[in-house]
Structure formats: structure tokens, C-alpha cells
Amino acid sequence: MRPQAAAAEPHRRTLPVEPDDPLHTYFLWHASCESPPRWTVELPGARAFGEGVVITATNEVLSDVSVDYRAGSGRHRLCGRGRLPRPRRLQGGLAVAAVAEGSNYFHWLFEAVPRLALLADAAPMPVLVQSDRAFQQEWLALLGVQPQQVVSVTKHGHWLPDTLHVPAQNPPYQGVHPDTCELLRDVARRTGVALGTKRGDGRKLFVTRGGARHRRLIGEADLEEALARRGFETVDPGLMTARQQIGLFSDATHVVAPHGAALSNLVFCPRGIRVVELFAPGYVNPCFWTVVEALDGHYAALVGEGELPPAGPPRSIREDITIATKSVLAALERIDA
């Protein structure tokens, strides 16, 4: 049995104010959220497969700690597979911190890092977690996970320890809860960066997607030039270490950016941060608004040119973004008013 958390009041979010356009439906869907679960359970005889899928001793997939974003609302795709590879036996315990899509900075930061934090007080043991990327290795070191503890995720990896240690998982279906933001800020403070104090002389950042081959910002050079005249500097977090990204965003007063995982670093911004986020009509995702809202920030969402898709979850994740520069500048004026 998994521990049951006490009932908590939902967090009610302050919706962004967009006087010139109706608010996108997806923001209304994220108007409130429940507190993230905080527990760890020990499962004798359970197995871990792939990106941390938990299979009990009775061959059940535990869906609340085995998220499958590509399966929609149905059961985990693993349930439709035939025979799995023979599991590798492991004496002692194995902790599971791996998450679906864990190679993406957003999913790593807001899902894997909180799971690792839940394991912080446990006795050192092997940890199944994604670890092939530099930012993952940096965060593992920051959290005190030693290289010899890491059991690297592989597509068909299958592990059978004596006991599987499973921390709660909180996929951001309702956006990011303020408690999760504060947990990440506490971890970041271990780098020596002072977070949470707004400074009038902070930096204004225009976040580029660099050489990305999808979700590109059409006419980016024109916007970059206009923002530079207003004191913005262009930055590409993908070229920085995790610590450099934390330090950069902790100094920011304003951020303008197309939607992308680099905006995960908004969680390290001073409270009261001002953000303009740019979307294509086929992919509006309010996750970073929920981070800004948790920091008592000021936020504007701009949806670019094109036809809005029918109601339902956003699917056109690769669609390029076309937004007039004057619309971005007008949004900056609104959030600065």
C-alpha cells in the first residue's frame, strides 16, 4: 500500500490579464492545482523497466508512478507488449527517479529532481535515473547522488532488486505547483545563488531557441533588434551549464521567449518577474505561466498567426511561431504598466 497524503486545499491561480484578446482555454484548465504528493514506498519483489515504469510482484503497472505521455488517457503502452526481456537481479534496494521524457530539461527539472529530493534522507543506494546529459549530471551532483550510485536508463533495461524504493511522482498535468517551485529554489540555493530578491538593475533577457529545427520564431532577427533597443540581451541557455542558467535567470527582471524547455529556468527568477511567452496556435502550453504565477510575477501569453485547433490537448508541438514585433512590444508595455 502507498501512503495516503492528507487532503489539501487546491491552489487557486491568478489568471493572466489579456485585455486585447480572450484568454486561451488551456489557461482556464490550469486555474487550480492540488498539492504534490510527498511520499516514498518500498515494494519487495517489484521491478523497474525502461524510463522507470514500476511493475509490482503481481505484474501490475503502477500508473501513478509510471507516466506515459504518449498513451493519452488510456493504459500504459507497456500493457500491450508481449514478453519483456528477462530482468537483471540486483541485491539490496533500487530507487526509481527516472521519468518519462526525462531527456527534456522541463520534465527532468520538475519531475525527476523532486523525486530525487524525496530520496535525500534515505540510505545511499543505487538510483535508476537518466544521466547521459550534462545538465542531468550537474543536478545529480548538486543533489549529492554519487556517480557509482547511478543506474543509467536504457530503452529495454529491466531491473529486479530485492526491494524497489519508489518516490511519488507529480506529472505537471495541472501545471507546476508553488511547493514544487520552492523545492527547486531551495535546491538551487545550494549553488550559492541568492534567489527571491527583485533588483531594479537586473537583466532583461530575450531567450532564443538557437539552432532548433522546430518551433522556430519567424522574424526573430527583427524582434531581437527591437528588444535590444529596449535593453534586452539575447541568450541561448542551451549553450550554458545548469549552474550558469540558474545564475542568469536569478538576475532577470524581464524575459521574452518562444515556448521551450529553456523557460524551465523561470523558476529561479526573482519574485515579481515579468514574462512574455510566445506560442504557435497549435501548441499553447500554460506550464510556464504556472511557474510565473507561483512567483507572483506578471505574465502575458501571445498566440501567433494561424488557425486555432479544435478543443483538446495541444498536439502541434513542432509548429513554427509567427508574431508581429509590435504585438510583443505592446505586451511588454502591458505587464510593465
MOGI-V678142 format. One record per residue. RES is the residue in one letter. PHI is phi as a letter, one per 40 degrees, with the letter a starting at -180 (999 if undefined). Layout:
# MOGI-V678142
RES_PHI + RES_PHI
This chain:
# MOGI-V678142
M_999 + R_c + P_d + Q_b + A_c + A_c + A_c + A_b + E_c + P_c + H_c + R_c + R_c + T_c + L_c + P_c + V_b + E_b + P_c + D_c + D_a + P_c + L_c + H_c + T_d + Y_c + F_c + L_c + W_c + H_b + A_c + S_a + C_a + E_c + S_c + P_c + P_c + R_b + W_a + T_b + V_b + E_b + L_b + P_c + G_g + A_c + R_b + A_b + F_b + G_f + E_c + G_g + V_c + V_c + I_b + T_c + A_c + T_b + N_g + E_b + V_c + L_c + S_c + D_c + V_b + S_b + V_c + D_b + Y_c + R_c + A_c + G_g + S_c + G_c + R_c + H_c + R_d + L_c + C_c + G_c + R_c + G_c + R_c + L_c + P_d + R_c + P_c + R_c + R_c + L_b + Q_c + G_g + G_b + L_b + A_c + V_b + A_b + A_c + V_b + A_c + E_g + G_c + S_c + N_c + Y_d + F_c + H_c + W_c + L_c + F_c + E_b + A_c + V_c + P_c + R_c + L_c + A_c + L_c + L_c + A_d + D_c + A_c + A_c + P_d + M_a + P_d + V_b + L_c + V_a + Q_c + S_a + D_c + R_b + A_c + F_c + Q_c + Q_c + E_c + W_c + L_c + A_c + L_c + L_c + G_g + V_c + Q_c + P_d + Q_c + Q_c + V_c + V_b + S_c + V_c + T_b + K_d + H_b + G_c + H_a + W_b + L_b + P_c + D_c + T_b + L_c + H_c + V_b + P_c + A_d + Q_b + N_b + P_c + P_c + Y_c + Q_b + G_g + V_b + H_c + P_d + D_c + T_c + C_c + E_c + L_c + L_c + R_c + D_c + V_c + A_c + R_c + R_c + T_c + G_g + V_c + A_c + L_b + G_h + T_b + K_c + R_b + G_c + D_c + G_c + R_c + K_b + L_b + F_b + V_c + T_c + R_c + G_f + G_c + A_d + R_c + H_a + R_f + R_c + L_c + I_c + G_g + E_c + A_c + D_c + L_c + E_d + E_c + A_c + L_c + A_d + R_c + R_b + G_g + F_c + E_b + T_c + V_b + D_b + P_d + G_c + L_c + M_b + T_c + A_c + R_c + Q_c + Q_c + I_d + G_c + L_c + F_c + S_c + D_c + A_c + T_b + H_b + V_b + V_b + A_a + P_c + H_d + G_a + A_c + A_d + L_c + S_d + N_c + L_d + V_c + F_c + C_c + P_c + R_c + G_g + I_d + R_b + V_b + V_b + E_b + L_b + F_b + A_c + P_c + G_c + Y_a + V_b + N_b + P_c + C_d + F_c + W_c + T_c + V_c + V_c + E_c + A_c + L_c + D_f + G_c + H_b + Y_b + A_b + A_b + L_b + V_c + G_c + E_c + G_h + E_c + L_c + P_c + P_c + A_d + G_i + P_c + P_c + R_b + S_c + I_c + R_b + E_c + D_c + I_b + T_b + I_b + A_c + T_d + K_c + S_c + V_c + L_c + A_c + A_c + L_c + E_c + R_c + I_c + D_c + A_c
